[in-house]
Amino acid sequence: MPDTGFWSLKRLSIPPGPEVLDFARRVGNDRGNGAKGDLEAINKAAPTEHLEASNTCPGLTPMLCLRGKMIFESIAVGPLQCNCYILGCEKTREALVIDPGDEVHLILPLLEKHGLNVKYILSTHAHIDHVGDLEKLKTVTGAKALLHERDLALYQNLPAQASWLGVRTPTMTEIDDFVEEGDRIVFGEHSGDVLFTPGHTPGSLCLHLPAQTDLLFAGDTLFKRSIGRTDLWGGSYEDIIRSIRQKLLMLDENTVVYPGHGPPTKIAEEKQLNPFIRG
């Protein structure tokens, strides 16, 4: 089974020691400031005059043709390589940032490159690798921080998460709005629908963009050939399987899934090949 990150189900069963985190940092540092995606190659794979997309993580090249003038950037940040996504409206320059888990100094240049004004920051859940630099990005951009209310306690316990991992405690911020199933997040001419998918954490969320040829930003609920681990505080294997089967597998099979760690996949592939949910 592919290694989809520390928070996937089949991962470390004990807190990682300093040597594990040092190794993860070395892996992250090997990419330097990120390997920019080849826009020409992306356009060949997804031909459209309206696509403005680039990608700073080689494994995350967009798999589809974006409809409308939406800007798309992705970058893996932090020692646990959380996928941070930037979605922007080419016309209004309003943007949504998903899971700025760390290394805000790598995220800000991507926003500046496109002249984007961040309207919202969505945290798919409140594990430290997904919210570590939430406060920094919010302070710089003035954006509103969004989270499901059932993960607030987890966010408020960032010091315990940091201690468990042996890393510094991030500066925390106020959550501006709680989002839940059915809410629509609008940025410029684009929008995404919130799906409540508990299991990895009590308040885990996904964001579905049906107008964009069906994009799904899945957080740590669904990975390529794996699912989010459920042995951490508030996790539930029964809940995550129910969330995936009742919410995600009901989407169009061509929906492209961008997970919280690792490469993208498609709903059709996971129905057939994911050992946790197939059959």
C-alpha positions, 0 to 999 in steps of 0.5 A, spaced: 500 500 500 502 506 498 505 511 503 500 517 503 503 520 509 503 520 517 496 521 518 494 515 513 491 509 516 497 504 516 502 509 519 506 509 525 502 507 531 507 510 536 509 518 536 515 519 532 521 521 535 526 526 533 530 522 528 523 521 524 521 528 524 529 530 522 528 525 516 521 528 514 524 535 514 530 532 510 525 530 505 522 536 505 528 540 504 530 536 498 525 539 494 528 546 495 523 552 494 518 547 490 519 544 483 514 548 479 509 545 474 510 546 467 504 550 465 505 548 457 505 540 459 499 541 464 495 545 458 497 539 454 494 534 459 488 539 460 487 544 454 483 550 455 484 557 454 481 559 461 486 554 465 491 558 469 494 552 473 501 551 476 504 546 481 510 546 486 509 539 488 511 534 482 506 529 484 500 533 484 499 535 477 492 537 475 489 531 472 483 535 469 481 541 464 478 546 469 472 550 467 472 557 467 478 562 469 480 559 476 487 559 478 490 553 481 496 552 485 498 546 490 504 545 494 506 540 500 508 543 506 511 541 513 515 535 515 509 531 514 508 534 507 501 536 508 498 538 501 496 546 501 491 548 495 490 555 493 484 556 488 483 563 485 478 567 481 482 569 475 477 575 474 476 578 481 483 575 484 479 572 490 482 566 493 481 560 497 487 557 501 486 550 503 490 547 509 496 552 510 499 547 515 506 550 515 511 554 511 507 560 510 513 563 506 512 558 501 505 559 500 505 567 500 509 567 494 504 563 490 499 568 492 503 574 490 505 571 483 497 571 481 496 577 485 491 574 489 487 576 495 485 571 500 478 571 502 477 564 506 482 559 509 479 553 510 481 547 514 479 540 512 480 538 520 484 541 526 491 536 526 497 540 527 500 539 520 494 542 517 493 548 521 500 549 523 501 556 519 493 558 519 495 564 524 500 566 520 497 566 513 490 569 516 495 575 519 498 577 513 492 576 508 486 578 513 482 572 511 477 569 515 478 562 518 473 556 517 473 550 521 467 545 523 465 546 530 466 539 532 474 540 531 474 546 535 477 542 541 482 539 537 484 546 534 484 548 542 489 543 544 495 544 539 500 544 544 498 537 546 499 535 539 505 539 538 508 535 544 506 529 542 510 530 535 516 533 539 515 540 535 514 547 537 507 549 538 504 554 533 501 560 534 493 560 534 488 564 532 480 565 532 476 561 528 471 566 524 466 562 522 464 554 523 462 551 516 458 545 516 454 540 511 451 544 505 455 550 506 457 554 500 464 557 500 464 563 494 471 566 492 470 570 486 466 567 480 467 560 483 464 556 489 465 549 493 460 545 497 462 543 504 461 535 505 461 533 513 465 527 513 467 525 520 472 519 522 479 521 521 477 527 526 470 529 529 469 535 524 473 533 518 470 536 512 471 535 504 470 541 499 466 539 492 467 543 486 462 540 481 462 546 476 470 545 476 469 538 472 468 535 479 474 537 484 474 534 491 479 536 496 478 531 501 483 532 507 485 526 510 478 522 509 480 519 502 487 518 499 490 514 493 489 507 495 488 508 503 484 512 508 485 517 514 487 514 520 482 513 525 486 511 532 488 518 534 483 522 538 476 523 536 477 518 530 472 513 528 473 507 523 466 506 522 465 514 521 470 514 516 467 508 512 460 511 512 463 518 510 466 515 504 461 510 502 455 515 503 458 522 501 464 521 497 463 514 493 456 518 491 460 523 487 461 522 479 466 517 478 470 522 474 471 526 480 478 528 481 480 527 489 486 532 491 487 529 498 491 532 504 497 528 503 500 524 497 498 524 489 491 525 486 486 520 484 479 519 482 473 516 485 472 511 480 479 508 481 478 508 489 472 504 488 475 499 484 482 499 487 482 502 495 482 496 499 478 499 505 472 501 501 472 496 494 466 491 494 
